[in-house]
Structures are given as C-alpha cells and as structure tokens.
Amino acid sequence: MTKGKWFGAGLLIMALLAAGLSTVVLLRAGETRERIDGNLQKAAELLREADTAKGTDPGRSDELTQEAARYTGFAEADQGEYDSRSMGGWLFAAGAAGCLAGGLVLMLVPGRRESRSPRYGHA
C-alpha cells in the first residue's frame, strides 16, 4: 500500500469519527430545542393564567407574569446553546464529508508508478 492509500485510509477513519461526533452533537442540540419549546410552552400557559387572574387577583397576575418572564429567560439562554450546538454539529458533518471525499479519492485513484529506467535514456 502506498503512502497515499494509507493517508486515504486515515481520512476515512477520521470521516467516521467526525460523522459520529456530529450525530452526538446534533442529538444534543435536539434535546436543547425540546427544552426551549417546553420553557416557551410553560411561559405561554403562565401568561394565559395571568390574563385570567388579572381581573380577580392582580397580585397573582403579577406573580404569574414574573414566572413567565423567568421561563422566557431560560428559553433565551438555551437558544444560544442550541445555536452553538447545531452549528458545531453541522461543521462536524461538513468535516466528515470532506474527509470522506478526500479519503475515497486517495483510495480509488491509482498511485503514480515510478519507472525503473531513466527518463531521458541516459545511463
């Protein structure tokens, strides 16, 4: 096996590792997205409760509004985490695709053969 073939095999292994890492990172980003959605749903529920309590119990309405703002803040903080995780996952996926392409090219393209005879016929 030539050096190019070994390098191609190494790139294929790196592609597998990067693909696995991108899968893990994107799965974690999906979990973060679910947490964001849950926080936003909880905030919406609290705001609906605050609206219904506004006329009867203004103190309770203010308390519910503050609680909803807290959940909205959690969602905003998680949004930054989601953005960085999803970007990292897609960058790992792009790296995996690049390594795969490079590795396949190096593995499939025939290597250069050195001729044993001199090029110009000189002895």
N, C-alpha and C positions, 0 to 999 in steps of 0.2 A: 504494500500500500504506500502510495506516495505521500509526501507532506501535505499536499493539497487535499487528498482524500481524508487524512487524519484531521485536518483542520475543519473540513466539511462535516465529519462525524461529530466533532466537538461543537460545532454550530448547531447541529441537530439536537444534541443533548441540551444545549443552552435554550433552544427553542421550546423543548418540552418543559424545562424548568420555568421559563418565563410564562408559558401558557398556564401552567399550574398555579403560579403566583397570581396571574391576572384573574383567574377564576376565583381564587380565595378573596382577593381584594374586591372584586365586583360583587361577590356574595355578601361581604360585609357592608358594602355600600347599599345593597338592597335592604339589609336589616336596618340600616340607619334611615333609609327612606320610609320604611314601615313605622319607625319610631316617630319620625316627623309627622306622618299622616295621623298617627294616634294622638300626638300632642295637639295638632290642629283641630281634630275632631272633638277632643276634650274641651278645648278653648271655645269652640262653637257651641257646645252644649251648655257651658257655663254662661256664655253671653245670652243664650236663649232664656236660661233660668233667671239671669239678672234682669232681662226685659220684663218677664212676667212678675218679678218681685218688685219692680220699680215703683209701682203704684201703691202696693200694700206695705212694703218694708224697705225703705230707701237704704238703711244701713246694710241690710243683707244684700241688696243690689250692688252697693259699692264693694262689698267683700267679694262677691262673685266676679265682678268686673276685674278686680285686682288679681284674683286667682286665674282668670282667663288670660290676663296680661302675662302672668308668670309662665303659663303653658305656651303662650306665643313666643316668649323669650327663649324657652327651651327649644322650640322648633327652629327659631332663627339660629341658635348656636349649633344645632345639629345640621343645619343646611350647609354651613361652611365645612363641616366634617364630611358630609355627603359629597360635596363638590370635589374636595381633595381626594377622597377615596375613589370616586368614579373616574376622575382624571388619571389617577395613578393606575387604576385597572386597565383603562384603555391604552395608556402608554406601555404598560407591560405587554398587552396584547399586540400592539404595533411592533414592539421589540421582538416578540415571539415570531411574528410573521416575517420580519426581516431576517432573523436568524434561520428560519425555516427555508426561506428563498435562497439565501446565501449558501446554506449547507447543501441543499439539493443541487444547486448549480455546481458547487465544487465536487460533489459526489458523482454527478452524472456526466459532466464534461470530461472527455478523455484528457489525461495529462500529456504534457509535452514529452516527446521521446528524444533523448539525446542520441545522435548518431555517433558511432564509434570512429567513422572515417573523418578526416579533416575536411573542412568546408570547401576550401579552395584547391584541394588537390596537392597541397604542399606536404612534403614528407617530414 
